Amino acid sequence: MPEQDKNADKLTLRLSADNRKVLEWIASRYGNITLSEAVRRALGTEKFLLEQKEKGASILIQQSDGRVKEIVFR
């Protein structure tokens, strides 16, 4: 058992069918990781984005045509 799992809490999560499909989609984009790992990665991403927002940073996306857009979190 990996070190990180030894002290992990078990959590049951209820998702709508649509949300489960989104989670499966995320997992497939990472090369078919487990749904649990997809949740962990999504949480890490959300944490990073919120930390940056709290620091006053802007989150920008450069589209394939070169246009840059700011992502605004509400």
VEXSE-373637 format. One record per atom (N, C-alpha, C, O, CB): residue in three letters; z, x negated, y. Coordinates in nm, 4 decimals. Each point is the difference from the previous one (the first is absolute). Glycine has a CB too. Layout:
BEGIN
+-----+----------+----------+----------+
:  aa :        Z :        X :        Y :
+-----+----------+----------+----------+
: Ala :        Z :        X :        Y :
...
+-----+----------+----------+----------+
END
This chain:
BEGIN
+-----+----------+----------+----------+
:  aa :        Z :        X :        Y :
+-----+----------+----------+----------+
: Met :   0.0000 :  -0.0849 :  -0.1186 :
: Met :   0.0000 :   0.0849 :   0.1186 :
: Met :   0.0000 :  -0.0893 :   0.1247 :
: Met :   0.0831 :  -0.0902 :   0.0103 :
: Met :   0.0402 :   0.2760 :  -0.1351 :
: Pro :  -0.2162 :  -0.1620 :   0.2210 :
: Pro :  -0.0040 :  -0.0820 :   0.1210 :
: Pro :   0.1311 :   0.0089 :   0.0772 :
: Pro :   0.0701 :   0.1011 :  -0.0047 :
: Pro :  -0.3175 :  -0.0672 :   0.0169 :
: Glu :   0.2791 :  -0.1427 :   0.0594 :
: Glu :   0.1251 :  -0.0069 :   0.0761 :
: Glu :   0.0152 :   0.1179 :   0.0960 :
: Glu :   0.1092 :   0.0558 :   0.0114 :
: Glu :  -0.1178 :  -0.3045 :  -0.0296 :
: Gln :  -0.0977 :   0.2873 :   0.0867 :
: Gln :   0.0102 :   0.1081 :   0.0979 :
: Gln :   0.0351 :   0.1328 :  -0.0649 :
: Gln :   0.0586 :   0.0860 :   0.0658 :
: Gln :  -0.2235 :  -0.2052 :   0.0756 :
: Asp :   0.1311 :   0.1389 :  -0.2683 :
: Asp :   0.0263 :   0.1266 :  -0.0679 :
: Asp :   0.1421 :   0.0108 :  -0.0536 :
: Asp :   0.0461 :   0.1106 :  -0.0283 :
: Asp :  -0.2855 :  -0.1032 :  -0.0309 :
: Lys :   0.3103 :  -0.1193 :   0.0442 :
: Lys :   0.1342 :   0.0037 :  -0.0568 :
: Lys :   0.0967 :   0.0794 :   0.0868 :
: Lys :   0.0892 :   0.0671 :  -0.0520 :
: Lys :  -0.1338 :  -0.2871 :  -0.0539 :
: Asn :   0.0281 :   0.2131 :   0.2359 :
: Asn :   0.0891 :   0.0690 :   0.0914 :
: Asn :  -0.0663 :   0.1203 :   0.0660 :
: Asn :   0.0509 :   0.0519 :   0.0993 :
: Asn :   0.0644 :  -0.2676 :  -0.0599 :
: Ala :  -0.2268 :   0.2598 :  -0.0928 :
: Ala :  -0.0741 :   0.1103 :   0.0600 :
: Ala :   0.0635 :   0.1339 :  -0.0355 :
: Ala :   0.0505 :   0.0198 :  -0.1105 :
: Ala :  -0.2600 :  -0.1566 :   0.1006 :
: Asp :   0.2055 :   0.2279 :   0.1064 :
: Asp :   0.0440 :   0.1370 :  -0.0240 :
: Asp :  -0.1190 :   0.0815 :  -0.0481 :
: Asp :  -0.1126 :  -0.0201 :   0.0457 :
: Asp :   0.2939 :   0.0013 :   0.1308 :
: Lys :  -0.1564 :   0.1094 :  -0.2675 :
: Lys :  -0.1055 :   0.0895 :  -0.0469 :
: Lys :  -0.0059 :   0.1184 :   0.0955 :
: Lys :   0.1031 :   0.0537 :   0.0404 :
: Lys :  -0.0718 :  -0.1251 :  -0.2839 :
: Leu :  -0.1512 :   0.1108 :   0.2785 :
: Leu :  -0.0211 :   0.1090 :   0.0933 :
: Leu :  -0.1050 :   0.0937 :  -0.0579 :
: Leu :  -0.1058 :  -0.0441 :  -0.0448 :
: Leu :   0.1678 :  -0.1025 :   0.2421 :
: Thr :  -0.0325 :   0.2742 :  -0.1960 :
: Thr :  -0.0975 :   0.0999 :  -0.0428 :
: Thr :  -0.0666 :   0.0549 :   0.1249 :
: Thr :   0.0669 :   0.0323 :   0.0981 :
: Thr :   0.0668 :   0.0275 :  -0.3072 :
: Leu :  -0.2644 :  -0.0496 :   0.2051 :
: Leu :  -0.0773 :   0.0413 :   0.1165 :
: Leu :  -0.0901 :   0.1159 :  -0.0372 :
: Leu :  -0.0768 :  -0.0080 :  -0.0958 :
: Leu :   0.0840 :  -0.2251 :   0.1888 :
: Arg :   0.0026 :   0.3404 :  -0.0172 :
: Arg :  -0.0897 :   0.1145 :  -0.0210 :
: Arg :  -0.1137 :  -0.0096 :   0.1009 :
: Arg :   0.0228 :  -0.0103 :   0.1206 :
: Arg :   0.1676 :   0.1567 :  -0.2070 :
: Leu :  -0.3118 :  -0.1427 :   0.0361 :
: Leu :  -0.1186 :  -0.0078 :   0.0843 :
: Leu :  -0.0903 :   0.1185 :  -0.0270 :
: Leu :  -0.0075 :   0.0493 :  -0.1126 :
: Leu :   0.0223 :  -0.2992 :   0.1160 :
: Ser :  -0.0831 :   0.2951 :   0.0999 :
: Ser :  -0.1036 :   0.1003 :  -0.0208 :
: Ser :  -0.1139 :  -0.0653 :  -0.0783 :
: Ser :  -0.0081 :  -0.1225 :  -0.0090 :
: Ser :   0.0712 :   0.2466 :   0.2239 :
: Ala :  -0.1494 :  -0.0425 :  -0.2704 :
: Ala :  -0.1148 :  -0.0530 :  -0.0741 :
: Ala :  -0.0862 :  -0.0879 :   0.0914 :
: Ala :  -0.0501 :  -0.1043 :  -0.0421 :
: Ala :   0.0516 :   0.3081 :  -0.1086 :
: Asp :  -0.0180 :  -0.1608 :   0.2751 :
: Asp :  -0.0802 :  -0.0784 :   0.0947 :
: Asp :   0.0643 :  -0.1349 :   0.0293 :
: Asp :  -0.0690 :  -0.1018 :   0.0057 :
: Asp :  -0.0146 :   0.3143 :   0.0954 :
: Asn :   0.2159 :  -0.2138 :  -0.0826 :
: Asn :   0.0683 :  -0.1267 :   0.0266 :
: Asn :  -0.0037 :  -0.0924 :  -0.1208 :
: Asn :  -0.0100 :  -0.1217 :   0.0153 :
: Asn :   0.1579 :   0.2396 :   0.1464 :
: Arg :  -0.1400 :  -0.0615 :  -0.2806 :
: Arg :  -0.0109 :  -0.0833 :  -0.1201 :
: Arg :  -0.1388 :  -0.0634 :  -0.0077 :
: Arg :  -0.0133 :  -0.1169 :  -0.0361 :
: Arg :   0.1804 :   0.2639 :  -0.0836 :
: Lys :  -0.2695 :  -0.0700 :   0.1537 :
: Lys :  -0.1363 :  -0.0545 :  -0.0004 :
: Lys :  -0.0135 :  -0.1145 :   0.1008 :
: Lys :  -0.0667 :  -0.1000 :  -0.0269 :
: Lys :  -0.0221 :   0.3255 :  -0.0419 :
: Val :   0.1523 :  -0.2099 :   0.1841 :
: Val :  -0.0027 :  -0.1070 :   0.1000 :
: Val :   0.0686 :  -0.1242 :  -0.0552 :
: Val :  -0.0516 :  -0.1109 :   0.0138 :
: Val :   0.0511 :   0.2806 :   0.1728 :
: Leu :   0.1161 :  -0.1518 :  -0.2487 :
: Leu :   0.0722 :  -0.1128 :  -0.0578 :
: Leu :  -0.0815 :  -0.0669 :  -0.1099 :
: Leu :  -0.0031 :  -0.1227 :  -0.0088 :
: Leu :   0.2196 :   0.2353 :   0.0635 :
: Glu :  -0.2822 :  -0.0337 :  -0.1379 :
: Glu :  -0.0869 :  -0.0559 :  -0.1041 :
: Glu :  -0.1177 :  -0.0749 :   0.0623 :
: Glu :  -0.0420 :  -0.1039 :  -0.0509 :
: Glu :   0.1082 :   0.2906 :  -0.1046 :
: Trp :  -0.1190 :  -0.1340 :   0.2653 :
: Trp :  -0.1091 :  -0.0663 :   0.0705 :
: Trp :   0.0460 :  -0.1355 :   0.0523 :
: Trp :  -0.0707 :  -0.0997 :  -0.0145 :
: Trp :  -0.0268 :   0.3231 :   0.0779 :
: Ile :   0.2170 :  -0.2272 :  -0.0019 :
: Ile :   0.0558 :  -0.1257 :   0.0498 :
: Ile :   0.0153 :  -0.0988 :  -0.1154 :
: Ile :  -0.0393 :  -0.1161 :   0.0113 :
: Ile :   0.1607 :   0.2389 :   0.1739 :
: Ala :  -0.0644 :  -0.0764 :  -0.2954 :
: Ala :   0.0205 :  -0.0881 :  -0.1161 :
: Ala :  -0.1324 :  -0.0557 :  -0.0506 :
: Ala :  -0.0080 :  -0.1172 :  -0.0368 :
: Ala :   0.2119 :   0.2486 :  -0.0257 :
: Ser :  -0.3067 :  -0.0491 :   0.0605 :
: Ser :  -0.1303 :  -0.0458 :  -0.0501 :
: Ser :  -0.0611 :  -0.1054 :   0.0914 :
: Ser :  -0.0713 :  -0.0886 :  -0.0472 :
: Ser :   0.0363 :   0.3121 :  -0.0583 :
: Arg :   0.0617 :  -0.2151 :   0.2352 :
: Arg :  -0.0548 :  -0.0973 :   0.0944 :
: Arg :   0.0654 :  -0.1369 :  -0.0147 :
: Arg :  -0.0572 :  -0.1008 :   0.0413 :
: Arg :   0.0088 :   0.2876 :   0.1158 :
: Tyr :   0.1675 :  -0.1911 :  -0.2155 :
: Tyr :   0.0690 :  -0.1263 :  -0.0252 :
: Tyr :  -0.0261 :  -0.0505 :  -0.1417 :
: Tyr :   0.0659 :  -0.0937 :  -0.0449 :
: Tyr :   0.1104 :   0.1604 :   0.2094 :
: Gly :  -0.2698 :  -0.0070 :  -0.2341 :
: Gly :  -0.0323 :  -0.0450 :  -0.1349 :
: Gly :   0.0837 :   0.0689 :  -0.1063 :
: Gly :   0.0423 :  -0.0618 :  -0.0977 :
: Gly :  -0.1075 :  -0.1556 :   0.1938 :
: Asn :   0.0882 :   0.3452 :  -0.0757 :
: Asn :   0.0737 :   0.0813 :  -0.0970 :
: Asn :   0.1432 :  -0.0473 :  -0.0229 :
: Asn :   0.0434 :  -0.0173 :  -0.1139 :
: Asn :  -0.2598 :   0.0651 :   0.0059 :
: Ile :   0.2889 :  -0.0685 :   0.2173 :
: Ile :   0.1430 :  -0.0273 :  -0.0091 :
: Ile :   0.0710 :   0.1303 :  -0.0378 :
: Ile :  -0.0603 :   0.1073 :   0.0041 :
: Ile :   0.0451 :  -0.2958 :   0.1687 :
: Thr :   0.1414 :   0.1790 :  -0.2089 :
: Thr :   0.0751 :   0.1212 :  -0.0340 :
: Thr :   0.0224 :   0.0840 :   0.1253 :
: Thr :  -0.0092 :  -0.0497 :   0.1123 :
: Thr :   0.1224 :  -0.0701 :  -0.3037 :
: Leu :  -0.0835 :   0.2480 :   0.1704 :
: Leu :   0.0299 :   0.0870 :   0.1132 :
: Leu :   0.1271 :  -0.0470 :   0.0705 :
: Leu :   0.0109 :   0.0096 :   0.1222 :
: Leu :  -0.1230 :   0.1837 :  -0.2390 :
: Ser :   0.2067 :  -0.2435 :   0.0402 :
: Ser :   0.1228 :  -0.0534 :   0.0608 :
: Ser :  -0.0309 :  -0.1170 :   0.0916 :
: Ser :   0.0548 :  -0.0093 :   0.1098 :
: Ser :   0.0756 :   0.0828 :  -0.3098 :
: Glu :  -0.2174 :  -0.1623 :   0.1558 :
: Glu :  -0.0372 :  -0.1144 :   0.0828 :
: Glu :  -0.0774 :   0.0460 :   0.1229 :
: Glu :   0.0151 :  -0.0573 :   0.1079 :
: Glu :  -0.0213 :  -0.0893 :  -0.3118 :
: Ala :  -0.0765 :   0.2496 :   0.1883 :
: Ala :  -0.0732 :   0.0545 :   0.1149 :
: Ala :   0.0975 :   0.0552 :   0.1041 :
: Ala :  -0.0205 :  -0.0186 :   0.1199 :
: Ala :  -0.1753 :   0.0741 :  -0.2695 :
: Val :   0.3009 :   0.0117 :   0.1047 :
: Val :   0.1025 :   0.0511 :   0.0923 :
: Val :   0.0694 :  -0.1163 :   0.0692 :
: Val :   0.0209 :   0.0042 :   0.1212 :
: Val :   0.0135 :   0.2000 :  -0.2654 :
: Arg :   0.0017 :  -0.3078 :   0.0692 :
: Arg :   0.0668 :  -0.1167 :   0.0599 :
: Arg :  -0.0887 :  -0.0642 :   0.1066 :
: Arg :   0.0485 :  -0.0361 :   0.1071 :
: Arg :   0.0761 :  -0.0038 :  -0.3226 :
: Arg :  -0.2524 :   0.0257 :   0.1874 :
: Arg :  -0.0900 :  -0.0618 :   0.0973 :
: Arg :  -0.0185 :   0.0885 :   0.1223 :
: Arg :  -0.0042 :  -0.0494 :   0.1127 :
: Arg :  -0.1127 :  -0.0683 :  -0.2990 :
: Ala :   0.1058 :   0.2485 :   0.1645 :
: Ala :  -0.0138 :   0.0935 :   0.1128 :
: Ala :   0.1244 :  -0.0047 :   0.0882 :
: Ala :  -0.0106 :   0.0040 :   0.1226 :
: Ala :  -0.1378 :   0.1452 :  -0.2619 :
: Leu :   0.2655 :  -0.1577 :   0.0779 :
: Leu :   0.1239 :  -0.0111 :   0.0769 :
: Leu :   0.0030 :  -0.1300 :   0.0806 :
: Leu :   0.0428 :  -0.0011 :   0.1154 :
: Leu :   0.0759 :   0.1383 :  -0.2896 :
: Gly :  -0.1633 :  -0.2446 :   0.1140 :
: Gly :  -0.0048 :  -0.1277 :   0.0703 :
: Gly :  -0.0929 :   0.0052 :   0.1205 :
: Gly :   0.0321 :  -0.0526 :   0.1066 :
: Gly :   0.0165 :  -0.0628 :  -0.3216 :
: Thr :  -0.1634 :   0.1791 :   0.1975 :
: Thr :  -0.0953 :   0.0142 :   0.1099 :
: Thr :   0.0592 :   0.0844 :   0.1120 :
: Thr :  -0.0094 :  -0.0361 :   0.1173 :
: Thr :  -0.1808 :   0.0142 :  -0.2793 :
: Glu :   0.2504 :   0.1332 :   0.1259 :
: Glu :   0.0610 :   0.0888 :   0.0999 :
: Glu :   0.1115 :  -0.0725 :   0.0757 :
: Glu :   0.0114 :   0.0133 :   0.1219 :
: Glu :  -0.0670 :   0.1868 :  -0.2654 :
: Lys :   0.1366 :  -0.2758 :   0.0722 :
: Lys :   0.1090 :  -0.0757 :   0.0630 :
: Lys :  -0.0566 :  -0.0995 :   0.1012 :
: Lys :   0.0488 :  -0.0096 :   0.1126 :
: Lys :   0.0923 :   0.0349 :  -0.3208 :
: Phe :  -0.2439 :  -0.0989 :   0.1676 :
: Phe :  -0.0621 :  -0.0977 :   0.0887 :
: Phe :  -0.0537 :   0.0677 :   0.1261 :
: Phe :   0.0235 :  -0.0481 :   0.1109 :
: Phe :  -0.0828 :  -0.0939 :  -0.3098 :
: Leu :  -0.0125 :   0.2529 :   0.1828 :
: Leu :  -0.0588 :   0.0691 :   0.1145 :
: Leu :   0.1070 :   0.0532 :   0.0944 :
: Leu :  -0.0140 :  -0.0112 :   0.1218 :
: Leu :  -0.1817 :   0.0721 :  -0.2635 :
: Leu :   0.3021 :  -0.0031 :   0.0872 :
: Leu :   0.1077 :   0.0514 :   0.0849 :
: Leu :   0.0723 :  -0.1133 :   0.0735 :
: Leu :   0.0358 :   0.0144 :   0.1169 :
: Leu :  -0.0079 :   0.1789 :  -0.2745 :
: Glu :  -0.0066 :  -0.3056 :   0.0889 :
: Glu :   0.0626 :  -0.1151 :   0.0664 :
: Glu :  -0.0855 :  -0.0480 :   0.1172 :
: Glu :   0.0522 :  -0.0301 :   0.1073 :
: Glu :   0.0551 :  -0.0372 :  -0.3250 :
: Gln :  -0.2377 :   0.0604 :   0.1968 :
: Gln :  -0.0892 :  -0.0438 :   0.1066 :
: Gln :   0.0013 :   0.0983 :   0.1162 :
: Gln :   0.0010 :  -0.0410 :   0.1161 :
: Gln :  -0.1444 :  -0.0741 :  -0.2853 :
: Lys :   0.1435 :   0.2433 :   0.1390 :
: Lys :   0.0061 :   0.1028 :   0.1043 :
: Lys :   0.1287 :  -0.0154 :   0.0807 :
: Lys :  -0.0027 :   0.0069 :   0.1229 :
: Lys :  -0.1344 :   0.1505 :  -0.2656 :
: Glu :   0.2497 :  -0.1782 :   0.0742 :
: Glu :   0.1287 :  -0.0148 :   0.0678 :
: Glu :   0.0032 :  -0.1240 :   0.0896 :
: Glu :   0.0738 :  -0.0030 :   0.0985 :
: Glu :   0.0357 :   0.1197 :  -0.2907 :
: Lys :  -0.1882 :  -0.2180 :   0.1590 :
: Lys :  -0.0077 :  -0.1226 :   0.0801 :
: Lys :  -0.0979 :   0.0150 :   0.1167 :
: Lys :  -0.0164 :  -0.0916 :   0.0806 :
: Lys :   0.0725 :  -0.0416 :  -0.2854 :
: Gly :  -0.1210 :   0.2502 :   0.2129 :
: Gly :  -0.0948 :   0.0238 :   0.1080 :
: Gly :  -0.1406 :  -0.0474 :  -0.0279 :
: Gly :  -0.0840 :  -0.0017 :   0.0899 :
: Gly :   0.2727 :  -0.0157 :   0.0602 :
: Ala :  -0.2153 :  -0.0208 :  -0.2725 :
: Ala :  -0.1338 :  -0.0485 :  -0.0361 :
: Ala :  -0.0990 :   0.1156 :  -0.0099 :
: Ala :   0.0384 :   0.1149 :  -0.0218 :
: Ala :   0.0651 :  -0.3074 :  -0.1016 :
: Ser :  -0.2285 :   0.1607 :   0.1394 :
: Ser :  -0.1080 :   0.0951 :  -0.0220 :
: Ser :  -0.0623 :  -0.0306 :  -0.1355 :
: Ser :  -0.0135 :  -0.1161 :  -0.0386 :
: Ser :  -0.0310 :   0.1399 :   0.2886 :
: Ile :   0.0074 :   0.0798 :  -0.3207 :
: Ile :  -0.0681 :  -0.0151 :  -0.1281 :
: Ile :  -0.1467 :   0.0355 :   0.0249 :
: Ile :  -0.0322 :   0.1119 :   0.0400 :
: Ile :   0.2439 :  -0.0559 :  -0.1782 :
: Leu :  -0.2992 :  -0.1526 :   0.1139 :
: Leu :  -0.1423 :   0.0176 :   0.0282 :
: Leu :  -0.0807 :  -0.0109 :  -0.1281 :
: Leu :   0.0355 :  -0.0735 :  -0.0922 :
: Leu :  -0.0032 :  -0.0193 :   0.3229 :
: Ile :  -0.1422 :   0.1679 :  -0.2345 :
: Ile :  -0.0946 :  -0.0067 :  -0.1112 :
: Ile :  -0.1367 :  -0.0343 :   0.0576 :
: Ile :  -0.0458 :   0.0613 :   0.0965 :
: Ile :   0.1782 :   0.1080 :  -0.2348 :
: Gln :  -0.1956 :  -0.2672 :   0.0781 :
: Gln :  -0.1376 :  -0.0299 :   0.0383 :
: Gln :  -0.0905 :   0.0629 :  -0.1047 :
: Gln :   0.0063 :  -0.0336 :  -0.1183 :
: Gln :   0.0593 :  -0.1845 :   0.2352 :
: Gln :  -0.1496 :   0.3095 :  -0.0716 :
: Gln :  -0.0904 :   0.0687 :  -0.0916 :
: Gln :  -0.1171 :  -0.0893 :  -0.0370 :
: Gln :  -0.0231 :  -0.1034 :   0.0627 :
: Gln :   0.0896 :   0.3229 :   0.0363 :
: Ser :  -0.1397 :  -0.1790 :  -0.2008 :
: Ser :  -0.1107 :  -0.0831 :  -0.0498 :
: Ser :  -0.1083 :  -0.0229 :   0.1046 :
: Ser :  -0.0752 :  -0.0971 :  -0.0091 :
: Ser :   0.1219 :   0.1841 :  -0.2180 :
: Asp :  -0.0556 :   0.0025 :   0.3275 :
: Asp :  -0.0997 :  -0.0189 :   0.1062 :
: Asp :   0.0539 :  -0.0834 :   0.1164 :
: Asp :  -0.0676 :  -0.0170 :   0.1015 :
: Asp :  -0.0333 :   0.2358 :  -0.1662 :
: Gly :   0.2234 :  -0.2708 :   0.0492 :
: Gly :   0.0576 :  -0.0864 :   0.1014 :
: Gly :   0.0907 :   0.0711 :   0.0996 :
: Gly :   0.0739 :  -0.0656 :   0.0735 :
: Gly :  -0.2732 :  -0.0728 :  -0.0998 :
: Arg :   0.1950 :   0.2709 :   0.0300 :
: Arg :   0.0872 :   0.0735 :   0.0926 :
: Arg :   0.1459 :  -0.0173 :  -0.0420 :
: Arg :   0.0320 :  -0.0058 :  -0.1187 :
: Arg :  -0.2159 :   0.1743 :   0.1647 :
: Val :   0.2714 :  -0.1766 :   0.0540 :
: Val :   0.1432 :  -0.0147 :  -0.0244 :
: Val :   0.0688 :   0.1274 :   0.0453 :
: Val :  -0.0240 :   0.0498 :   0.1100 :
: Val :   0.0135 :  -0.3021 :  -0.0814 :
: Lys :   0.0964 :   0.3041 :  -0.1153 :
: Lys :   0.0766 :   0.1210 :   0.0323 :
: Lys :   0.1471 :  -0.0282 :  -0.0222 :
: Lys :   0.0378 :  -0.0739 :  -0.0909 :
: Lys :  -0.2313 :   0.2236 :   0.0273 :
: Glu :   0.2755 :  -0.0900 :   0.1476 :
: Glu :   0.1445 :  -0.0107 :  -0.0148 :
: Glu :   0.0494 :   0.1151 :  -0.0870 :
: Glu :  -0.0411 :   0.1147 :   0.0173 :
: Glu :   0.0625 :  -0.2293 :   0.2083 :
: Ile :   0.0676 :   0.0819 :  -0.3193 :
: Ile :   0.0641 :   0.1034 :  -0.0812 :
: Ile :   0.1264 :   0.0420 :   0.0728 :
: Ile :   0.0841 :  -0.0839 :   0.0322 :
: Ile :  -0.1788 :  -0.0090 :  -0.2510 :
: Val :   0.1085 :   0.2222 :   0.2448 :
: Val :   0.1161 :   0.0518 :   0.0712 :
: Val :   0.0855 :   0.0777 :  -0.0982 :
: Val :  -0.0460 :   0.0962 :  -0.0615 :
: Val :  -0.0816 :  -0.0845 :   0.2798 :
: Phe :   0.2532 :  -0.0543 :  -0.2327 :
: Phe :   0.0951 :   0.0694 :  -0.0865 :
: Phe :   0.0817 :   0.0951 :   0.0840 :
: Phe :   0.0462 :  -0.0357 :   0.1084 :
: Phe :  -0.0362 :  -0.1593 :  -0.2672 :
: Arg :   0.0079 :   0.3147 :   0.1100 :
: Arg :   0.0772 :   0.1010 :   0.0747 :
: Arg :   0.1304 :   0.0264 :  -0.0672 :
: Arg :   0.0786 :   0.0818 :   0.0478 :
: Arg :  -0.2867 :   0.0219 :   0.0335 :
+-----+----------+----------+----------+
END
